[in-house]
Amino acid sequence: MILGGVCAYFVIQNSINGNQINLQKNAFSDSIVNNNLNTVRLKGSYHYIRPILFAEPRNESVKYASLKTEISNIIDKNKSDGTIATASVYFRMFKDGEWIEINPQDSFQPGSLLKIPILITFLKMDEDKPGVLNSYVICDKLYDGTIVANIKTKTIKVGQRYTCKELLHYMIVNSDNNATFLLEQYMDIAIYNKVYTDLGINISNLNDRDLFRISARQYSVFFKILFNATYLNNDHSEIAAAMLCESDFKDGLVKELPQNIKVAHKFGETGTPSIQELSESGIVYLKDKTYLITVMTRGREQQKLASVISDISKLVYERVNAVDK
């Protein structure tokens, strides 16, 4: 099936006012919060059910308090020598939900991290109308916009036709903006918006990219619902996670990890010549110690930001791998 049409470009700008989002208390229509547990349920128009998205302790982990201190020391050291302006980290164990966060008040422009909501949107579309992923799209024109990708590898070609699943692969694995903007031509905007609102993310500033900010903890919700398969069905959650495990960006979270460790991850870059932002979020698969980590950084040099992400990731892996051995 050909979805057809000229590949004229447009950019769907997305904006989240971080100050208006509180994933603990306000973002969800039916959250249960007690002294020990925060159970987050899907916001929706259901009459008889309230699906659980995830549940976790209400308060930060005591068990990982020393890890929080060590991560903070890395951030402080790099701030003091001018390597970074700031950094924020969110860490969560999937087995017991224990979590910590560093500099939660800081928010960042997510850049290509927003390709994951697009991925989720197309997988939702395929759930609603099976066959969407195998539908063909013809690339008649490459994107010619103001957003410049410094980190890039492969890209789609003019005159070629691709299935939506192939385009999603380019978008996630290679972070290809051309594939992204082509997919946006055929994306169901209503479903796309609903992904955000279902997860409690404010979209009032959807069309103002300069105002778009999100914290490490807020962004981590996307990886929580993929791992738990609580938003997409099992098969489509598996497709998303498998695709994210193929990401070819190797300078951040995975750089110092053993090569045999699977990591489902995505990075995002943005900024100006004078100030850069680089963020990365991912699931590190360690059998019964699988964990989620999101690191967001701001500074002058992108490569140095990548090194900070790598250092933090290495520390977290070593500490988690050593716990309860």
Secondary structure, 3 states (H helix, E strand, C coil): CECCCCCCCCCCCCCCCHHHCCCCCCCCCCCEECCCEEEEECCCCCCCCCCEEEEEECCCCCCCHHHHHHHHHHHHHHHHCCCCCEEEEEEEECCCCCEEEECCCCCECCHHHHHHHHHHHHHHHHHHCCCHHHCEEECCCCCCCCCCCCCCCCCCCCCCEEEHHHHHHHHHHCCCHHHHHHHHCCCCHHHHHHHHHHCCCCCCCCCCHHHCCECHHHHCHHHHHHHHCCCCCHHHHHHHHHHHCCCCCCCCCCCCCCCCCCEEEEEEEEECCCCEEEEEEEEECCHHHCEEEEEEEEECCHHHHHHHHHHHHHHHHHHHHHCCC
